[in-house]
Amino acid sequence: MAIASEQHQNLEPARSLSTNHLSIEEFLTLPETKPASEYIDGQIYQKPMPQGQHSTFQAEIVTSINLIGKPQKLAFAFPKLRCNFGDISIVPDIAVMRWANIPFLPNKRVANQILVPPDWIIEILSPDQSPLQVMNKISSAITNGSEIGWLISPAQDFIMVYEGDRFPEKMSGKDILPVLDILNWQVTVDDIFNLLCLG
């Protein structure tokens, strides 16, 4: 959504792209990029191409949340969903929304435009991706109304947790992770990392 696709091949992941100080309105008129580009603090960043562990986490966590949240219409986890709110436009690896906050059309289908922050944002740190840039994304979402943020670090086996005004907390091992209060899901950091085993 930021610059011509042929330029993308030489970009490093999560680097700020030249924008000539585009406004968010101008950014949103640009074509989508692959991988997706995001607009945060007046800068455009292109997400890295997901690799094996990243994609596995994404698929398994989305499935786990939706098995619990969808049947009773409590919450739904969306992979790579563009969310536009405030002065930012982000594409979280996983965006979890309370059912009541999902925009539906009159025919009960999910709307395309998501103009609110996800209630729970989950990011998976990719190799060579800037942790500070991802932390800033999560913090921006929390500031704008997200309840919970997870930053999963596959290389270091820990998860940074963001909740409201609290300082980010590093969790590992048997630590029980926070989830949306409407979900009956008690999950530890070890449980999340065991999803990589596919066994």
C-alpha positions in Angstrom: 0.0 0.0 0.0 3.0 2.3 -0.2 5.3 2.1 -3.2 5.6 0.2 -6.4 6.1 -3.6 -6.0 9.4 -3.7 -7.9 10.9 -1.5 -5.2 10.0 -4.0 -2.5 12.5 -6.6 -3.4 15.4 -4.6 -2.1 13.8 -3.4 1.2 14.8 -4.7 4.6 11.9 -5.9 6.8 10.2 -3.3 8.9 12.3 -0.4 7.6 10.7 3.0 7.3 9.9 3.7 3.6 10.2 7.1 2.0 6.8 8.7 2.2 7.3 12.4 1.5 5.2 13.0 4.6 2.1 11.4 3.3 -1.0 11.8 5.5 -3.0 8.7 6.5 -5.7 9.7 4.1 -3.1 9.7 1.3 -1.6 6.4 2.5 -5.0 4.7 2.4 -5.5 5.6 -1.3 -2.3 3.8 -2.3 -2.4 0.2 -3.6 -1.8 -2.7 -1.2 1.7 -4.2 -1.1 2.8 -7.7 -0.5 3.8 -8.1 2.3 1.5 -5.4 3.7 2.6 -1.9 4.6 1.6 -0.1 7.7 1.3 3.6 8.7 2.4 4.5 12.2 3.5 7.9 13.5 3.5 9.4 10.1 5.9 6.7 8.7 5.3 3.7 6.4 6.7 0.4 7.3 6.6 -2.8 5.3 6.0 -6.0 7.2 8.5 -8.8 6.7 7.6 -11.9 4.7 6.5 -14.6 7.2 8.6 -17.7 7.6 7.9 -21.1 9.0 7.6 -20.5 12.7 5.7 -17.2 12.2 3.1 -18.8 9.9 2.7 -21.8 12.3 2.1 -19.5 15.3 -0.4 -17.5 13.3 -2.4 -20.4 12.1 -2.4 -22.3 15.4 -3.2 -19.3 17.6 -6.0 -18.2 15.3 -7.5 -21.7 15.3 -7.2 -22.1 19.1 -9.0 -18.8 19.8 -11.7 -19.3 17.2 -12.5 -22.8 18.6 -13.3 -21.1 21.9 -14.7 -17.8 20.8 -16.7 -18.5 17.7 -19.3 -21.1 18.8 -20.8 -18.8 21.5 -20.1 -15.6 19.5 -17.7 -14.3 22.1 -14.8 -13.3 20.0 -13.1 -13.9 16.6 -9.4 -14.0 15.6 -8.5 -12.6 12.2 -5.1 -13.2 10.6 -3.5 -10.2 8.8 -6.5 -7.9 9.1 -6.0 -4.2 8.2 -7.3 -1.9 11.0 -7.6 1.8 10.6 -8.1 4.0 13.6 -6.8 7.2 15.0 -3.9 8.3 12.8 -2.6 4.8 12.2 -3.2 1.9 9.8 -1.9 -1.5 10.9 -2.1 -5.1 9.9 -1.5 -7.2 13.0 -0.4 -10.7 12.6 -3.5 -11.6 14.6 -6.3 -9.2 15.5 -8.8 -10.5 18.0 -12.1 -8.7 18.3 -14.9 -9.1 20.8 -18.0 -10.3 18.8 -19.9 -7.1 19.8 -17.1 -5.0 18.2 -17.0 -6.8 14.8 -18.6 -4.7 12.2 -21.3 -6.6 10.3 -23.3 -5.7 7.2 -27.1 -5.9 7.1 -26.8 -9.4 5.5 -24.8 -10.5 8.6 -21.5 -10.7 6.7 -18.4 -9.2 8.1 -17.7 -5.7 6.8 -14.4 -5.1 4.9 -13.5 -1.8 6.6 -12.3 -2.2 10.2 -12.2 1.3 11.7 -11.6 0.4 15.4 -8.6 -1.1 17.2 -8.6 -4.8 17.8 -9.4 -5.7 21.4 -6.4 -8.0 21.4 -3.4 -7.6 19.2 -0.8 -10.4 18.7 2.5 -9.8 16.9 5.1 -12.5 16.1 8.7 -11.1 15.9 10.4 -12.2 12.7 14.1 -12.7 12.2 15.8 -9.3 11.6 12.6 -7.4 12.4 13.0 -4.4 14.6 11.6 -5.2 18.1 11.2 -1.5 18.9 9.1 -0.9 15.8 6.7 -3.8 16.7 6.6 -2.6 20.3 5.6 0.9 19.1 2.8 -0.6 17.0 1.4 -2.5 20.0 1.7 0.5 22.2 -0.1 2.6 19.7 -2.9 0.1 19.5 -3.1 0.0 23.4 -3.2 3.8 23.5 -6.1 3.8 21.0 -8.2 1.3 22.9 -6.8 -2.2 22.5 -7.1 -4.1 25.8 -4.2 -6.6 25.4 -1.1 -7.0 23.3 1.2 -10.0 22.9 4.7 -9.8 21.3 5.9 -13.3 20.7 9.7 -13.7 20.4 10.3 -17.2 18.8 14.1 -16.8 19.0 14.0 -16.2 22.7 11.0 -18.2 23.9 9.2 -15.4 25.7 6.2 -13.2 25.2 6.0 -9.5 26.1 2.6 -8.6 27.4 0.9 -5.2 27.2 -2.2 -4.4 29.2 -3.7 -0.9 29.6 -1.5 1.5 31.5 0.7 -1.2 33.0 4.4 -1.5 32.0 5.0 -4.3 29.5 5.7 -7.6 31.2 8.1 -10.3 30.0 6.5 -13.7 30.5 8.0 -17.2 29.9 7.7 -20.8 30.8 4.6 -21.6 33.0 3.5 -18.0 33.2 -0.2 -17.8 32.5 -0.9 -15.3 29.7 -3.7 -12.7 29.8 -6.5 -13.2 27.3 -9.9 -11.4 26.8 -12.0 -11.9 29.9 -14.9 -13.4 27.9 -12.8 -16.3 26.8 -12.5 -19.4 28.9 -8.9 -20.1 28.0 -6.0 -20.6 30.4 -2.9 -20.7 28.4 0.8 -20.5 29.4 3.8 -19.3 27.4 5.0 -22.9 27.1 1.6 -23.9 25.6 2.0 -21.2 22.9 5.5 -22.3 22.0 4.5 -26.0 22.0 2.2 -25.1 19.1 5.3 -25.1 16.9 5.7 -28.9 17.4 2.6 -29.8 15.3 2.3 -33.0 17.2 
